[in-house]
Amino acid sequence: MKVIVDQNKCVASGQCVLSAPEVFDQREEDGIVVLRAENPPEGLADDVRQAVILCPAQAIWLEEQEGEQ
């Protein structure tokens, strides 16, 4: 799984950080998403997918790798 974020779309709601703090962070100055792990371990896949669903700005999406669900 590859995680992609669009900082220009981000509205700094922080839902991604609440869902997957190992993968997402926020900039101190404005709360915009910061990607900590572009290719997170499979054990975090459900949390990352939840972050995608919860993002109100649809600023996060995934590219599933071959063989992943």
BELLINLIN-V415522 format. One record per residue. N is the residue number from 0. RES is the residue in three letters. SS is DSSP state (alpha for helix, beta for strand, coil for the rest). PSI is psi in degrees with one decimal (none if undefined). D_CENTER is the distance of its C-alpha to the mean C-alpha in Angstrom with 1 decimal. Layout:
N,RES,SS,PSI,D_CENTER / N,RES,SS,PSI,D_CENTER
This chain:
0,MET,coil,132.1,11.3 / 1,LYS,beta,129.3,9.8 / 2,VAL,beta,134.3,6.3 / 3,ILE,beta,134.0,7.2 / 4,VAL,beta,148.4,6.6 / 5,ASP,coil,99.5,9.8 / 6,GLN,coil,-24.9,10.8 / 7,ASN,coil,-25.4,14.0 / 8,LYS,coil,-23.7,12.6 / 9,CYS,coil,135.3,10.7 / 10,VAL,coil,12.2,13.1 / 11,ALA,coil,36.8,12.0 / 12,SER,coil,-25.9,12.0 / 13,GLY,coil,4.3,10.0 / 14,GLN,alpha,-34.1,9.0 / 15,CYS,alpha,-41.7,5.4 / 16,VAL,alpha,-38.4,7.6 / 17,LEU,alpha,-34.5,10.2 / 18,SER,alpha,-39.8,8.5 / 19,ALA,coil,73.9,7.2 / 20,PRO,coil,-18.7,9.0 / 21,GLU,coil,-19.9,9.6 / 22,VAL,coil,-33.8,6.3 / 23,PHE,beta,149.1,5.5 / 24,ASP,beta,178.5,8.7 / 25,GLN,beta,144.7,10.6 / 26,ARG,coil,139.3,13.7 / 27,GLU,coil,-42.3,16.8 / 28,GLU,coil,-31.2,18.8 / 29,ASP,coil,-0.3,16.8 / 30,GLY,coil,5.3,13.6 / 31,ILE,coil,143.3,11.5 / 32,VAL,beta,142.5,7.9 / 33,VAL,beta,127.5,8.4 / 34,LEU,beta,119.9,6.7 / 35,ARG,coil,-27.1,8.8 / 36,ALA,coil,103.3,8.7 / 37,GLU,coil,-33.1,8.7 / 38,ASN,coil,77.5,10.6 / 39,PRO,coil,156.3,9.9 / 40,PRO,coil,153.3,13.1 / 41,GLU,alpha,-30.3,14.0 / 42,GLY,alpha,-17.9,14.5 / 43,LEU,alpha,2.2,10.8 / 44,ALA,alpha,-44.2,10.3 / 45,ASP,alpha,-39.7,11.2 / 46,ASP,alpha,-40.3,8.9 / 47,VAL,alpha,-43.2,5.8 / 48,ARG,alpha,-37.6,7.9 / 49,GLN,alpha,-40.0,8.8 / 50,ALA,alpha,-40.3,5.6 / 51,VAL,alpha,-45.5,6.2 / 52,ILE,alpha,-40.8,9.7 / 53,LEU,alpha,-15.1,9.8 / 54,CYS,coil,113.5,8.4 / 55,PRO,coil,-20.5,12.0 / 56,ALA,coil,-2.5,11.7 / 57,GLN,coil,45.4,10.0 / 58,ALA,coil,2.4,8.3 / 59,ILE,beta,135.4,5.4 / 60,TRP,beta,168.5,7.3 / 61,LEU,beta,148.2,8.5 / 62,GLU,beta,111.8,11.8 / 63,GLU,coil,138.5,13.5 / 64,GLN,coil,159.3,16.1 / 65,GLU,coil,130.5,19.7 / 66,GLY,coil,-4.3,20.6 / 67,GLU,coil,161.5,17.3 / 68,GLN,coil,none,17.1
